[in-house]
Amino acid sequence: MFARLFGRKDGAAANAAAATTPVTRRAEALLRRLEWTVLRRLDGLLQGDYRTLMRGSGLDLADLREYQHHDDVRHIDWNVTARLQTPHVRVFTEDREMAAWFLLDLSPSVDFGSGEQRKSQVLLDFTAVLARLIGRHGNRVGAVLYGSRGQPVVDAVLPARGGRTQVLRLMQMVLQPPVHANAKNGVTQLADLLKAAVHTVRQRGTVFVVSDFISEPGWEKPLGELARRYDVVAVRLLDPLELDLPDLGLIPIRDAETGEQLMVDTHDAGFRQRFARIAAQREAQLRESLGRAGVDTLELSTDDDLAEAVLRFIDLRKRRLRETRNGIGGRPVPTQLPTRDRRSLGRGAPREGARPS
């Protein structure tokens, strides 16, 4: 009683005050801004009253159709297959309830941007908006973080839960500064993140792989395995400078992941042309790899409008949903999402993760 009279805080109030850290306040302020600037434009577009645009779990049988590549073999109707001598699968009405997982690549190459915002900020904004849209109607969201503590490893897992508090918890994990501030962190191994997701994500749902895909080779096979089990969307983070190097004269370039530095003469037109050619080649290879894996691709540039990009994504999902209901195909064939400008990244020389120091 004396504590209350003289203004001393009880245990619960003290814990609440201690929990209000700068990271917590920053996450709360950012989410409020996104709710007013982006979510108000997107509310009601991602989910309907009874069906979701994402893959959930359904119990109501809607139709039967022939087996297509990437279909889940667990949905094969063996009685119909035996009668017709052709594999057929059951098509269910998708329930609104779903689980969405975000595989977040927080490696040093993501902390780059040539304009007002970096790729890491685009990652945070997109994750917060989608998680809030999905989780506000009772669905659950979870996350697997790679490189959040400054080392090229999977170092954090957030179990899937619902509600606004879960979104804030996810944002705080992304905003938390790395424990290790070493200049040389090692190159990104995106395959480790994808392999970890196979063992972490259990419930059928949608998986968002948010990365700039600047990584060592070997991630294509784990991504394909993940796409065969879940509905996977590859969210590519990119910056215009990673494709087209401007004339800046003689500048130092530093690899964000290995710390290696070198001087390049961007005034040399031949060098800029070689850079653009190699970047375009790597861009084509990356799109081909994503297409072979059977995933939808959403490209987010650092100078894009987030709401418009998400609207393009929603439009793509609606078209795919109509095609599936009309029996055109099973799991949608991978198609590149149109963007206003076809910009992307490459792994040329110098490395795309490098930036002027």
C-alpha positions as CSV (number, residue, x, y, z in Angstrom):
1,M,0.0,0.0,0.0
2,F,2.8,2.4,0.9
3,A,4.4,1.7,-2.5
4,R,1.3,2.7,-4.3
5,L,0.9,5.8,-2.1
6,F,4.4,7.0,-2.8
7,G,4.4,6.1,-6.5
8,R,6.6,3.0,-6.4
9,K,5.8,0.6,-9.2
10,D,4.8,-3.0,-8.5
11,G,6.5,-5.9,-10.1
12,A,4.2,-6.1,-13.2
13,A,4.5,-2.3,-13.8
14,A,8.3,-2.5,-13.4
15,N,8.6,-5.3,-15.9
16,A,6.4,-3.4,-18.4
17,A,8.6,-0.3,-18.1
18,A,11.7,-2.4,-18.5
19,A,10.2,-4.0,-21.6
20,T,9.8,-0.6,-23.2
21,T,13.2,-0.5,-24.9
22,P,14.3,1.7,-27.8
23,V,13.8,-1.2,-30.2
24,T,10.3,-1.8,-28.9
25,R,9.3,1.8,-29.3
26,R,10.8,1.9,-32.8
27,A,8.9,-1.2,-33.8
28,E,5.6,0.2,-32.4
29,A,6.1,3.5,-34.2
30,L,7.0,1.8,-37.5
31,L,4.0,-0.5,-37.3
32,R,1.6,2.4,-36.6
33,R,3.0,4.3,-39.6
34,L,2.6,1.3,-41.8
35,E,-1.0,0.7,-40.6
36,W,-1.9,4.3,-41.6
37,T,0.1,4.5,-44.9
38,V,-0.1,1.0,-46.3
39,L,-2.5,-1.3,-44.5
40,R,-5.4,1.1,-45.0
41,R,-4.9,0.8,-48.8
42,L,-4.7,-3.0,-48.7
43,D,-7.2,-4.0,-46.0
44,G,-9.7,-6.5,-47.3
45,L,-7.8,-7.3,-50.5
46,L,-5.6,-10.2,-49.3
47,Q,-8.3,-12.3,-47.7
48,G,-12.0,-12.9,-48.3
49,D,-14.7,-13.8,-45.9
50,Y,-14.4,-17.6,-46.5
51,R,-11.4,-18.2,-48.7
52,T,-7.9,-17.0,-48.6
53,L,-5.6,-16.1,-51.5
54,M,-2.9,-18.1,-49.7
55,R,-2.7,-21.8,-49.3
56,G,-4.4,-23.0,-46.2
57,S,-5.9,-26.3,-45.2
58,G,-9.3,-27.4,-46.4
59,L,-11.8,-30.1,-45.6
60,D,-14.6,-29.5,-48.0
61,L,-14.1,-31.5,-51.3
62,A,-14.7,-29.2,-54.2
63,D,-13.7,-31.2,-57.3
64,L,-11.5,-33.9,-58.8
65,R,-9.0,-33.3,-61.6
66,E,-6.0,-35.0,-63.2
67,Y,-2.7,-35.0,-61.4
68,Q,-0.4,-32.1,-62.3
69,H,3.3,-31.5,-61.7
70,H,4.0,-30.1,-58.1
71,D,0.7,-31.5,-56.8
72,D,0.7,-33.0,-53.3
73,V,0.7,-36.8,-53.7
74,R,-1.3,-37.0,-50.4
75,H,-4.3,-35.6,-52.3
76,I,-4.4,-38.4,-54.9
77,D,-7.8,-40.1,-54.9
78,W,-6.7,-43.7,-55.4
79,N,-10.3,-45.0,-56.0
80,V,-10.8,-42.7,-58.9
81,T,-7.3,-43.3,-60.2
82,A,-7.9,-47.0,-60.2
83,R,-11.1,-46.7,-62.1
84,L,-9.9,-44.2,-64.7
85,Q,-6.3,-45.5,-65.0
86,T,-5.1,-41.9,-64.7
87,P,-3.9,-40.2,-61.5
88,H,-6.5,-37.8,-60.1
89,V,-6.2,-35.5,-57.1
90,R,-8.9,-34.0,-54.8
91,V,-9.4,-30.3,-54.9
92,F,-10.5,-28.8,-51.6
93,T,-12.1,-25.5,-50.7
94,E,-9.4,-23.6,-48.9
95,D,-10.2,-22.5,-45.4
96,R,-9.6,-19.0,-44.4
97,E,-7.3,-20.1,-41.5
98,M,-3.7,-20.5,-42.5
99,A,-0.2,-20.2,-41.3
100,A,2.4,-18.0,-43.0
101,W,6.1,-18.3,-42.4
102,F,8.7,-15.6,-43.3
103,L,12.2,-16.8,-44.0
104,L,14.3,-13.6,-43.6
105,D,17.8,-13.2,-45.0
106,L,19.4,-10.5,-42.8
107,S,22.9,-11.0,-44.1
108,P,25.2,-7.9,-44.6
109,S,24.4,-7.6,-48.3
110,V,20.8,-6.8,-47.4
111,D,21.9,-3.8,-45.5
112,F,22.5,-1.8,-48.7
113,G,20.7,1.0,-50.5
114,S,21.7,3.7,-52.9
115,G,18.7,5.9,-52.2
116,E,16.7,7.0,-49.3
117,Q,16.1,3.4,-47.9
118,R,18.0,0.2,-47.8
119,K,17.0,-3.3,-48.7
120,S,16.8,-4.2,-45.0
121,Q,14.1,-1.5,-44.5
122,V,12.1,-2.8,-47.5
123,L,12.4,-6.3,-45.9
124,L,11.1,-5.0,-42.6
125,D,8.2,-3.0,-44.1
126,F,7.1,-5.8,-46.3
127,T,7.3,-8.4,-43.5
128,A,5.4,-6.2,-41.1
129,V,2.6,-5.4,-43.6
130,L,2.1,-8.9,-44.8
131,A,2.3,-10.3,-41.2
132,R,-0.3,-7.8,-40.0
133,L,-2.6,-8.4,-42.9
134,I,-2.5,-12.2,-42.5
135,G,-2.5,-12.2,-38.7
136,R,-5.2,-9.7,-38.0
137,H,-8.0,-12.2,-39.0
138,G,-7.0,-15.0,-36.7
139,N,-4.2,-16.6,-38.8
140,R,-0.8,-17.3,-37.5
141,V,2.6,-16.0,-38.6
142,G,6.1,-17.3,-37.8
143,A,9.6,-16.5,-38.9
144,V,13.1,-18.0,-39.3
145,L,15.9,-15.5,-39.3
146,Y,19.3,-15.9,-41.0
147,G,22.2,-13.7,-40.1
148,S,20.4,-11.6,-37.5
149,R,23.3,-11.7,-35.1
150,G,26.0,-10.8,-37.6
151,Q,27.0,-14.4,-38.5
152,P,26.0,-16.5,-41.6
153,V,23.8,-18.9,-39.7
154,V,20.2,-19.5,-38.8
155,D,20.1,-17.9,-35.4
156,A,16.5,-17.3,-34.5
157,V,13.1,-18.9,-34.9
158,L,9.8,-17.3,-34.0
159,P,7.0,-19.9,-33.5
160,A,3.8,-19.2,-35.4
161,R,1.2,-17.3,-33.5
162,G,-1.4,-14.7,-34.2
163,G,-2.2,-11.1,-33.2
164,R,-0.6,-7.7,-33.3
165,T,1.8,-8.6,-30.5
166,Q,3.3,-11.3,-32.7
167,V,4.0,-8.9,-35.5
168,L,5.7,-6.5,-33.0
169,R,7.7,-9.4,-31.6
170,L,8.9,-10.3,-35.2
171,M,9.8,-6.6,-35.9
172,Q,11.8,-6.4,-32.7
173,M,13.8,-9.4,-33.7
174,V,14.6,-7.9,-37.1
175,L,15.5,-4.5,-35.6
176,Q,17.7,-5.9,-32.9
177,P,21.3,-4.8,-33.6
178,P,23.7,-7.7,-34.4
179,V,25.7,-9.0,-31.4
180,H,28.9,-9.4,-33.5
181,A,30.1,-6.3,-35.4
182,N,32.9,-8.0,-37.3
183,A,33.8,-6.7,-40.7
184,K,34.3,-10.1,-42.1
185,N,31.2,-12.2,-41.5
186,G,31.5,-14.8,-44.3
187,V,29.5,-15.2,-47.4
188,T,25.8,-16.0,-47.3
189,Q,24.7,-19.6,-47.5
190,L,21.0,-19.3,-48.3
191,A,20.7,-23.0,-48.6
192,D,21.1,-23.2,-44.8
193,L,18.0,-21.0,-44.3
194,L,15.9,-23.1,-46.7
195,K,17.0,-26.4,-45.1
196,A,16.2,-25.1,-41.7
197,A,12.7,-24.2,-42.8
198,V,12.0,-27.7,-44.0
199,H,12.5,-28.9,-40.4
200,T,10.8,-25.9,-38.8
201,V,7.6,-25.4,-40.9
202,R,5.2,-28.2,-40.1
203,Q,1.7,-26.9,-41.0
204,R,0.7,-26.6,-44.6
205,G,0.6,-22.9,-45.5
206,T,2.5,-20.1,-47.3
207,V,6.2,-19.5,-47.0
208,F,7.7,-16.1,-47.9
209,V,11.5,-16.3,-48.7
210,V,12.6,-12.6,-48.3
211,S,16.1,-12.2,-49.6
212,D,18.3,-10.5,-52.1
213,F,19.5,-14.0,-53.2
214,I,23.1,-12.9,-53.1
215,S,24.4,-16.2,-51.9
216,E,26.7,-19.0,-52.6
217,P,25.3,-21.6,-55.1
218,G,23.3,-24.6,-53.9
219,W,20.1,-22.9,-52.7
220,E,18.1,-24.0,-55.8
221,K,17.5,-27.6,-54.7
222,P,16.4,-26.8,-51.1
223,L,14.0,-24.1,-52.5
224,G,12.5,-26.7,-54.9
225,E,12.0,-29.2,-52.1
226,L,10.3,-26.5,-50.0
227,A,8.0,-25.5,-52.9
228,R,6.9,-29.1,-53.3
229,R,5.6,-29.1,-49.7
230,Y,4.3,-25.6,-49.3
231,D,3.1,-22.6,-51.3
232,V,6.4,-20.6,-51.6
233,V,6.7,-17.0,-52.7
234,A,10.2,-15.6,-53.4
235,V,10.4,-12.0,-52.4
236,R,13.5,-10.5,-54.1
237,L,15.1,-7.4,-52.6
238,L,17.0,-5.3,-55.1
239,D,18.5,-1.9,-55.6
240,P,18.9,-0.1,-58.9
241,L,22.7,0.4,-58.4
242,E,23.1,-3.4,-58.4
243,L,22.2,-3.5,-62.1
244,D,23.4,-0.2,-63.5
245,L,26.6,1.4,-62.2
246,P,26.6,5.1,-62.7
247,D,29.7,7.2,-63.6
248,L,31.1,8.2,-60.2
249,G,34.7,8.4,-61.1
250,L,37.4,6.5,-59.1
251,I,35.7,5.1,-56.0
252,P,36.4,2.4,-53.4
253,I,34.1,-0.6,-53.3
254,R,33.8,-2.8,-50.3
255,D,32.2,-6.3,-50.1
256,A,29.6,-6.0,-47.3
257,E,30.0,-9.7,-46.4
258,T,33.7,-10.5,-46.7
259,G,35.1,-7.0,-46.0
260,E,37.3,-7.1,-49.2
261,Q,37.9,-3.7,-50.7
262,L,39.1,-2.5,-54.1
263,M,39.3,0.6,-56.2
264,V,37.2,0.8,-59.4
265,D,37.1,3.4,-62.2
266,T,33.4,3.9,-62.9
267,H,34.4,6.6,-65.4
268,D,35.5,3.8,-67.7
269,A,32.6,3.2,-70.1
270,G,33.9,-0.3,-70.9
271,F,33.9,-1.3,-67.3
272,R,30.3,-0.1,-66.8
273,Q,29.2,-2.1,-69.8
274,R,30.9,-5.2,-68.6
275,F,29.3,-4.7,-65.2
276,A,25.8,-4.3,-66.8
277,R,26.3,-7.4,-69.0
278,I,27.4,-9.6,-66.2
279,A,24.6,-8.3,-64.0
280,A,22.1,-9.1,-66.7
281,Q,23.4,-12.6,-67.1
282,R,23.2,-13.3,-63.4
283,E,19.7,-11.8,-63.5
284,A,18.6,-14.2,-66.2
285,Q,20.1,-17.1,-64.3
286,L,18.4,-16.2,-61.1
287,R,15.0,-15.9,-62.7
288,E,15.5,-19.2,-64.4
289,S,16.4,-20.9,-61.1
290,L,13.4,-19.4,-59.4
291,G,11.2,-20.6,-62.3
292,R,12.6,-24.2,-62.1
293,A,11.9,-24.2,-58.4
294,G,8.2,-23.6,-59.1
295,V,7.7,-20.4,-56.9
296,D,6.0,-17.1,-57.5
297,T,8.4,-14.2,-57.5
298,L,7.7,-10.7,-56.1
299,E,10.4,-8.1,-56.8
300,L,10.8,-5.3,-54.3
301,S,13.1,-2.4,-55.2
302,T,14.4,0.1,-52.7
303,D,12.7,2.8,-54.8
304,D,9.4,1.0,-55.2
305,D,6.1,1.9,-53.6
306,L,5.4,-0.9,-51.2
307,A,1.6,-0.7,-51.4
308,E,1.7,-0.9,-55.2
309,A,4.1,-3.8,-55.1
310,V,1.8,-5.7,-52.8
311,L,-1.2,-4.9,-55.0
312,R,0.6,-6.4,-57.9
313,F,1.3,-9.5,-55.8
314,I,-2.4,-9.8,-54.8
315,D,-3.5,-9.4,-58.4
316,L,-1.2,-12.3,-59.4
317,R,-2.6,-14.5,-56.6
318,K,-6.2,-13.8,-57.6
319,R,-5.4,-14.8,-61.2
320,R,-3.8,-18.0,-60.0
321,L,-6.8,-18.8,-57.8
322,R,-9.2,-18.3,-60.7
323,E,-7.1,-20.6,-62.8
324,T,-7.0,-23.3,-60.1
325,R,-10.8,-23.1,-59.5
326,N,-11.4,-23.4,-63.3
327,G,-9.3,-26.5,-63.5
328,I,-6.7,-25.0,-65.7
329,G,-3.9,-26.5,-63.7
330,G,-2.8,-27.7,-60.3
331,R,-0.2,-25.8,-58.5
332,P,0.4,-22.6,-60.5
333,V,3.1,-22.6,-63.0
334,P,5.8,-20.1,-61.9
335,T,5.4,-16.8,-63.5
336,Q,7.5,-13.6,-63.0
337,L,5.5,-10.9,-61.4
338,P,5.5,-7.7,-63.6
339,T,7.1,-4.7,-62.2
340,R,7.2,-1.1,-63.5
341,D,10.9,-1.4,-64.3
342,R,12.7,-4.7,-64.8
343,R,15.5,-4.0,-62.5
344,S,17.4,-6.7,-60.5
345,L,20.6,-7.8,-59.2
346,G,23.6,-9.8,-60.4
347,R,26.7,-11.5,-59.1
348,G,29.2,-9.8,-61.4
349,A,32.4,-8.0,-60.7
350,P,32.4,-6.2,-58.4
351,R,30.2,-8.2,-56.2
352,E,26.5,-7.0,-56.0
353,G,26.6,-6.8,-52.2
354,A,29.4,-4.3,-52.5
355,R,28.8,-0.7,-52.2
356,P,30.9,2.5,-52.2
357,S,32.6,2.9,-48.9
